[in-house]
């Protein structure tokens, strides 16, 4: 009788342990499926630079070829945060087309928000159209490529590089001198005209 009770207890513990292992495997499979459902993918319609930082346009990790697939993990007004191969970074929204169906109701709020932002951005006027309407095709092409040159106005600088992290201003009797500081460079303006630039100090 003692052997029977010992064998029964051993069998009961074995069944419990086996079912626990099975539950763990099922949960891991569900997590993998859920992670796969949450991803929003996009295809590049033109080659795009993958930036390590949105604030530093010199932080290029690599150039992603046209037609490549990326997974979108975040979004703002200008950039998508994406994963390409093993690299994660930021690309311009203008370079991609979303190719995933809308998220299901079971999808996380963060993913739904990223999808909604991407849809809103596609409906808005593109940056290039905005620049062409404001400056004409020739200047718009330069600004669109984020180029700067001596003689451009303060507004053109903002349209090319965005708002600086800091502005140091010196107001004289006849001149207003400004030093615009970005993450990796400074720009020097006099009376709202770009006159010089250099690497960040």
GUMI-969542 format. One record per residue (C-alpha): chain; x, y, z; residue number from 1. Coordinates in nm, 3 decimals. Layout:
<A; <X; Y; Z>; NUM>;
...
This chain:
<A; <0.000; 0.000; 0.000>; 1>;
<A; <0.287; 0.233; 0.087>; 2>;
<A; <0.439; 0.175; -0.258>; 3>;
<A; <0.105; 0.250; -0.425>; 4>;
<A; <0.066; 0.582; -0.237>; 5>;
<A; <0.427; 0.679; -0.317>; 6>;
<A; <0.378; 0.593; -0.684>; 7>;
<A; <0.049; 0.787; -0.695>; 8>;
<A; <0.206; 1.096; -0.537>; 9>;
<A; <0.502; 1.073; -0.777>; 10>;
<A; <0.265; 1.036; -1.075>; 11>;
<A; <0.055; 1.333; -0.958>; 12>;
<A; <0.363; 1.558; -0.926>; 13>;
<A; <0.486; 1.443; -1.268>; 14>;
<A; <0.152; 1.531; -1.431>; 15>;
<A; <0.150; 1.875; -1.263>; 16>;
<A; <0.507; 1.947; -1.369>; 17>;
<A; <0.441; 1.831; -1.728>; 18>;
<A; <0.126; 2.046; -1.757>; 19>;
<A; <0.318; 2.345; -1.619>; 20>;
<A; <0.585; 2.302; -1.889>; 21>;
<A; <0.312; 2.278; -2.156>; 22>;
<A; <0.148; 2.597; -2.026>; 23>;
<A; <0.482; 2.776; -2.042>; 24>;
<A; <0.535; 2.667; -2.403>; 25>;
<A; <0.181; 2.779; -2.496>; 26>;
<A; <0.235; 3.120; -2.331>; 27>;
<A; <0.568; 3.167; -2.511>; 28>;
<A; <0.401; 3.083; -2.844>; 29>;
<A; <0.120; 3.330; -2.771>; 30>;
<A; <0.374; 3.603; -2.690>; 31>;
<A; <0.556; 3.540; -3.019>; 32>;
<A; <0.229; 3.554; -3.215>; 33>;
<A; <0.127; 3.873; -3.036>; 34>;
<A; <0.463; 4.038; -3.112>; 35>;
<A; <0.426; 3.944; -3.478>; 36>;
<A; <0.074; 4.095; -3.489>; 37>;
<A; <0.193; 4.424; -3.340>; 38>;
<A; <0.446; 4.509; -3.609>; 39>;
<A; <0.373; 4.769; -3.875>; 40>;
<A; <0.587; 4.729; -4.182>; 41>;
<A; <0.668; 4.967; -4.463>; 42>;
<A; <0.851; 4.959; -4.795>; 43>;
<A; <1.104; 5.224; -4.895>; 44>;
<A; <1.001; 5.406; -5.213>; 45>;
<A; <1.348; 5.563; -5.234>; 46>;
<A; <1.682; 5.498; -5.065>; 47>;
<A; <1.692; 5.649; -4.717>; 48>;
<A; <1.953; 5.724; -4.456>; 49>;
<A; <1.901; 5.555; -4.119>; 50>;
<A; <1.990; 5.808; -3.847>; 51>;
<A; <2.092; 5.712; -3.496>; 52>;
<A; <1.939; 6.038; -3.367>; 53>;
<A; <1.665; 6.266; -3.501>; 54>;
<A; <1.851; 6.573; -3.375>; 55>;
<A; <2.182; 6.489; -3.544>; 56>;
<A; <2.167; 6.455; -3.922>; 57>;
<A; <2.532; 6.347; -3.928>; 58>;
<A; <2.457; 6.033; -3.723>; 59>;
<A; <2.395; 5.813; -4.029>; 60>;
<A; <2.415; 5.442; -3.944>; 61>;
<A; <2.367; 5.319; -4.300>; 62>;
<A; <2.174; 5.384; -4.623>; 63>;
<A; <1.872; 5.157; -4.667>; 64>;
<A; <1.819; 5.064; -5.035>; 65>;
<A; <1.498; 5.140; -5.225>; 66>;
<A; <1.241; 4.858; -5.198>; 67>;
<A; <1.366; 4.736; -4.858>; 68>;
<A; <1.118; 4.645; -4.585>; 69>;
<A; <1.140; 4.808; -4.241>; 70>;
<A; <0.944; 4.757; -3.919>; 71>;
<A; <0.801; 5.078; -3.772>; 72>;
<A; <0.822; 5.105; -3.393>; 73>;
<A; <0.743; 5.475; -3.346>; 74>;
<A; <0.654; 5.798; -3.521>; 75>;
<A; <0.658; 6.177; -3.499>; 76>;
<A; <0.576; 6.454; -3.746>; 77>;
<A; <0.888; 6.403; -3.962>; 78>;
<A; <1.042; 6.065; -3.880>; 79>;
<A; <0.957; 5.698; -3.833>; 80>;
<A; <1.154; 5.502; -3.577>; 81>;
<A; <1.231; 5.176; -3.757>; 82>;
<A; <1.421; 4.850; -3.738>; 83>;
<A; <1.610; 4.735; -4.048>; 84>;
<A; <1.802; 4.408; -4.020>; 85>;
<A; <1.959; 4.443; -3.674>; 86>;
<A; <1.983; 4.825; -3.680>; 87>;
<A; <1.734; 5.061; -3.517>; 88>;
<A; <1.709; 5.429; -3.596>; 89>;
<A; <1.510; 5.705; -3.767>; 90>;
<A; <1.418; 5.761; -4.132>; 91>;
<A; <1.222; 6.036; -4.303>; 92>;
<A; <0.852; 5.960; -4.345>; 93>;
<A; <0.864; 6.079; -4.705>; 94>;
<A; <1.081; 5.782; -4.801>; 95>;
<A; <0.838; 5.502; -4.707>; 96>;
<A; <0.494; 5.362; -4.785>; 97>;
<A; <0.305; 5.176; -4.511>; 98>;
<A; <0.219; 4.826; -4.631>; 99>;
<A; <0.051; 4.669; -4.329>; 100>;
<A; <-0.324; 4.646; -4.282>; 101>;
<A; <-0.470; 4.854; -3.997>; 102>;
<A; <-0.401; 4.704; -3.654>; 103>;
<A; <-0.665; 4.479; -3.500>; 104>;
<A; <-0.854; 4.593; -3.187>; 105>;
<A; <-0.636; 4.359; -2.978>; 106>;
<A; <-0.324; 4.554; -3.081>; 107>;
<A; <-0.146; 4.763; -2.818>; 108>;
<A; <-0.239; 5.134; -2.789>; 109>;
<A; <0.120; 5.235; -2.875>; 110>;
<A; <0.108; 5.050; -3.208>; 111>;
<A; <-0.236; 5.188; -3.290>; 112>;
<A; <-0.109; 5.540; -3.219>; 113>;
<A; <0.193; 5.489; -3.448>; 114>;
<A; <-0.037; 5.362; -3.724>; 115>;
<A; <-0.279; 5.655; -3.686>; 116>;
<A; <0.007; 5.905; -3.695>; 117>;
<A; <0.141; 5.746; -4.012>; 118>;
<A; <-0.200; 5.768; -4.178>; 119>;
<A; <-0.238; 6.134; -4.076>; 120>;
<A; <0.108; 6.216; -4.208>; 121>;
<A; <0.029; 6.062; -4.547>; 122>;
<A; <-0.279; 6.282; -4.577>; 123>;
<A; <-0.085; 6.598; -4.494>; 124>;
<A; <0.101; 6.794; -4.757>; 125>;
<A; <0.448; 6.651; -4.804>; 126>;
<A; <0.749; 6.852; -4.692>; 127>;
<A; <0.871; 6.887; -5.051>; 128>;
<A; <0.534; 7.026; -5.168>; 129>;
<A; <0.537; 7.271; -4.878>; 130>;
<A; <0.890; 7.390; -4.965>; 131>;
<A; <0.813; 7.418; -5.339>; 132>;
<A; <0.504; 7.628; -5.267>; 133>;
<A; <0.707; 7.853; -5.038>; 134>;
<A; <1.039; 7.887; -5.227>; 135>;
<A; <0.999; 7.741; -5.575>; 136>;
<A; <1.145; 7.414; -5.712>; 137>;
<A; <1.514; 7.513; -5.719>; 138>;
<A; <1.551; 7.631; -5.358>; 139>;
<A; <1.304; 7.369; -5.235>; 140>;
<A; <1.525; 7.088; -5.368>; 141>;
<A; <1.825; 7.220; -5.170>; 142>;
<A; <1.624; 7.272; -4.852>; 143>;
<A; <1.461; 6.932; -4.890>; 144>;
<A; <1.807; 6.773; -4.891>; 145>;
<A; <1.884; 6.973; -4.572>; 146>;
<A; <2.158; 7.180; -4.732>; 147>;
<A; <2.275; 7.519; -4.604>; 148>;
<A; <2.466; 7.802; -4.773>; 149>;
<A; <2.583; 8.154; -4.696>; 150>;
<A; <2.317; 8.417; -4.758>; 151>;
<A; <2.012; 8.204; -4.676>; 152>;
<A; <1.752; 8.358; -4.445>; 153>;
<A; <1.684; 8.248; -4.089>; 154>;
<A; <1.351; 8.100; -4.199>; 155>;
<A; <1.521; 7.899; -4.474>; 156>;
<A; <1.765; 7.762; -4.215>; 157>;
<A; <1.472; 7.654; -3.998>; 158>;
<A; <1.302; 7.492; -4.298>; 159>;
<A; <1.625; 7.306; -4.380>; 160>;
<A; <1.762; 7.203; -4.039>; 161>;
<A; <1.473; 7.267; -3.801>; 162>;
<A; <1.473; 7.466; -3.478>; 163>;
<A; <1.813; 7.492; -3.306>; 164>;
<A; <1.870; 7.358; -2.956>; 165>;
<A; <1.980; 7.705; -2.840>; 166>;
<A; <2.016; 8.057; -2.979>; 167>;
<A; <2.271; 8.304; -2.839>; 168>;
<A; <2.176; 8.658; -2.943>; 169>;
<A; <2.379; 8.983; -2.938>; 170>;
<A; <2.182; 9.296; -3.027>; 171>;
<A; <2.386; 9.596; -3.134>; 172>;
<A; <2.286; 9.939; -3.267>; 173>;
<A; <2.280; 9.833; -3.631>; 174>;
<A; <2.312; 9.454; -3.618>; 175>;
<A; <2.157; 9.152; -3.456>; 176>;
<A; <2.407; 8.867; -3.433>; 177>;
<A; <2.292; 8.517; -3.349>; 178>;
<A; <2.465; 8.188; -3.289>; 179>;
<A; <2.234; 7.893; -3.353>; 180>;
<A; <2.352; 7.579; -3.180>; 181>;
<A; <2.256; 7.236; -3.310>; 182>;
<A; <2.372; 6.903; -3.172>; 183>;
<A; <2.672; 6.870; -3.403>; 184>;
<A; <2.715; 7.222; -3.549>; 185>;
<A; <2.673; 7.591; -3.487>; 186>;
<A; <2.547; 7.851; -3.736>; 187>;
<A; <2.629; 8.222; -3.725>; 188>;
<A; <2.365; 8.468; -3.851>; 189>;
<A; <2.375; 8.846; -3.886>; 190>;
<A; <2.048; 9.035; -3.933>; 191>;
<A; <1.866; 8.708; -4.009>; 192>;
<A; <2.117; 8.602; -4.278>; 193>;
<A; <2.347; 8.301; -4.251>; 194>;
<A; <2.712; 8.411; -4.271>; 195>;
<A; <2.915; 8.119; -4.128>; 196>;
<A; <2.902; 7.779; -3.958>; 197>;
<A; <3.123; 7.517; -3.800>; 198>;
<A; <3.132; 7.199; -3.588>; 199>;
<A; <2.987; 7.208; -3.237>; 200>;
<A; <3.232; 7.320; -2.971>; 201>;
